[in-house]
């Protein structure tokens, strides 16, 4: 039964509906990893807020902000890779080349500083 469940997840990962109600279908492992990373980032943000409230030295706060930015970039890279391997590939295989423009716009937003 376990193997059948993994096959279903694998099939779902390759399918991102190309309509306005699109949803992603990540494996439980990817989803858990993304959520764990985001929970850590959320804690870091609360820590930065506390540092500001306690008048912590600016350089220390700035270093924590840099760490959060790096962590968010890591989440973005992981999600982008999963998106390209599943949604983008499937839409191209279905003849939907608009996904390339969509991806380029998204990547441009991710690369802004």
N, C-alpha and C positions, 0 to 999 in steps of 0.2 A: 504494500500500500504506500509505503514511503517513496518508492521510486516513481510511482504514478503522480504523486503530489509534486515532486521535483520537475517532472515533465510538464505539468500544467503551468508551473511558475515560469519555466523556460519559454513555453509558448506565449504566455502572457507578456513576458518581457519584450518579445518581438513585436507586440501589437500596441500601437498608439493610434486610436481613431483619429482620422483627419477631418473632424468636423468641429464646429464651434464649442461643443461640449467635450472637447478632448480631455483625456485623463492619461496619466502615465501608469504603467503597470510594472513596478519594480519588484524584484524578488524580495522576500522577507529579509534576507541578509543585507542587501543594499539599503533597504528602507531603514532597518535597525541601525546600520552604521551612520547613515545620514542624520537620523534623529539623535543618536548619541553625540555626534559632533555638534549638532545645533544646540543640544542641551548644555554641553561644555561652553560653547560660545555665549549662550544666555547667562551662564554663571559668571563668565569673564566680564560681560557687560555690567552685571550687577556689582561686580567687584570694582570696576572703573567708577561707577556711580558712587560707591562708598568712598573711594579714594578722593573724589572731588569733594564730597561732603566733609571729609576729614582734612581738607587742605593739604593733601599729599603733594610732595614736590613734583612740579610739572613734568620733568624729564621721566620720572617713574610712571606717571600717568600716560605720557606719550608712548613709552615702550609697551605698555599694556594695550594701548590702542593699536599699535603696529602688530602685536600678536593676534588680536582679534581680526584685523584685516587679513592677515595671512591665513588664519583658520577659515575665514569665510571664502577666501580664494580656493582653498583646498576643497571645500564643499562644492563650490561652483565647478571646479575641474572634474570632480567625481561625477557630478550630475550631468555635466556636458558630455563626458565620455559615454555614460549609459544612454543618454539621449541619442547621440550619434550612432551608437551600435545597434539601437533598436528602432526608435521612431523614424529617424532620418533615413536609415537604410530601407526600411519598409516602404516609406512614402516614395522614395526614388524608384524602388522596384515596382511600385504601383503606377509609375509614370507621373507622379506629382512632383514636378521640379520646383514648384513654388517654395518647397521646404528649404531649398538652398538659400534663397533670399531671406527667408525667416531666420535661418541659422546664422547668416552673415550679420544681420541686424542684432541678434542676440549676442553674438561674439563681440561685436563692436561695443555694446553696452557693458559686457563683462570686462573688457580691456580698458575702459575709461578709468582714469585715476582721479 
